[in-house]
Amino acid sequence: MAWVLLVVAGLLEVGWSVGMKYTDGFTRPLPSVLTGAGIVVSMLLLSQAARTLPIGTAYGVWVGIGAAGAAVFGMVVLGEPATAARIFFVCLLLVAVVGLKATSGH
C-alpha cells in the first residue's frame, strides 16, 4: 500500500509543479488553491508512505516521479524542447526510480 501512496504522491507532485506555472506567482486564485491543495496532499501521502518505506527511497522516488513527469508534461503539452539529451536524462531518472524501488527491500 505504501508504494501506491507514493506513486499517487509523485503524480500529485507533477500536478502541483506544473500548476505553479499557471499561478502567476500565486496571484491567480483558482490555480493557486489547486496547486496548494496538490502540495499538501502530495506531502501527506509521501509522509504516510515514509512510515513504512525508507525515507531515502520514498523521497527519491517521489522526486523522481515529479521531475520526470513535469519534464515529460513540458515536452508533450507545453511545447518545451524534446531533444535527445532531455529524453535520455528523463529515462535516466526513471531508471533511478525503478532502481530505488528494486533495492529498497520492500
C-alpha positions in Angstrom: 0.0 0.0 0.0 2.9 2.4 0.7 4.1 2.1 -2.9 0.6 3.0 -4.2 0.5 6.1 -1.9 4.0 7.0 -3.0 3.1 6.8 -6.7 0.0 8.9 -6.2 2.0 11.4 -4.2 4.5 11.6 -7.1 1.8 12.1 -9.7 0.3 14.9 -7.5 3.8 16.4 -7.4 3.7 16.5 -11.2 0.4 18.2 -11.0 1.4 20.9 -8.5 4.7 21.6 -10.0 3.1 22.2 -13.4 0.3 24.1 -11.6 2.8 26.6 -10.3 3.3 27.7 -13.9 -0.3 28.7 -14.0 -0.5 30.5 -10.6 1.3 33.6 -12.0 3.3 33.9 -8.8 0.3 32.8 -6.7 -1.7 35.8 -7.8 -4.4 33.8 -9.6 -6.8 32.4 -7.0 -8.1 29.1 -8.6 -4.7 27.8 -9.9 -3.1 28.9 -6.6 -5.7 27.0 -4.5 -5.4 23.9 -6.6 -1.6 24.0 -6.5 -1.6 24.5 -2.8 -4.0 21.6 -2.3 -1.8 19.4 -4.5 1.2 20.3 -2.5 -0.5 19.5 0.8 -2.0 16.2 -0.3 1.2 15.1 -2.0 3.2 15.8 1.1 0.7 13.9 3.3 0.8 10.9 1.1 4.6 11.0 1.0 4.7 11.1 4.8 2.3 8.2 5.0 4.4 6.1 2.6 7.6 7.0 4.5 6.1 5.4 7.6 7.0 2.0 6.2 9.5 2.8 3.4 13.0 4.1 4.0 12.9 7.9 3.7 15.8 7.9 1.2 13.8 5.6 -1.1 10.5 7.3 -0.6 11.8 10.8 -1.1 13.9 9.8 -4.1 11.1 8.0 -5.8 8.7 10.9 -5.1 11.1 13.5 -6.5 12.0 11.3 -9.5 8.3 10.8 -10.5 7.7 14.5 -10.1 10.8 15.6 -12.0 10.3 13.1 -14.8 6.6 13.7 -15.0 7.0 17.5 -15.1 9.7 17.3 -17.8 7.5 14.9 -20.0 4.5 17.1 -19.5 6.5 20.2 -20.5 7.7 18.4 -23.7 4.4 16.9 -24.7 1.9 19.5 -23.7 3.8 22.8 -23.3 6.0 22.5 -26.4 9.3 22.5 -24.5 12.2 21.1 -26.5 12.2 17.3 -26.7 15.9 16.9 -27.5 17.6 13.5 -27.5 19.6 14.6 -24.4 16.5 15.7 -22.5 14.7 12.4 -23.3 17.8 10.4 -22.3 18.0 12.2 -18.9 14.3 11.7 -18.2 14.8 8.0 -18.9 17.8 8.0 -16.6 15.6 9.5 -13.9 13.1 6.7 -14.4 15.8 4.1 -14.2 16.9 5.6 -10.9 13.3 5.4 -9.6 13.0 1.8 -10.6 16.4 1.1 -9.1 15.5 2.7 -5.8 12.3 0.5 -5.7 14.1 -2.6 -6.6 16.8 -2.2 -3.9 14.5 -0.9 -1.1 13.9 -4.3 0.4 10.1 -3.7 0.5 
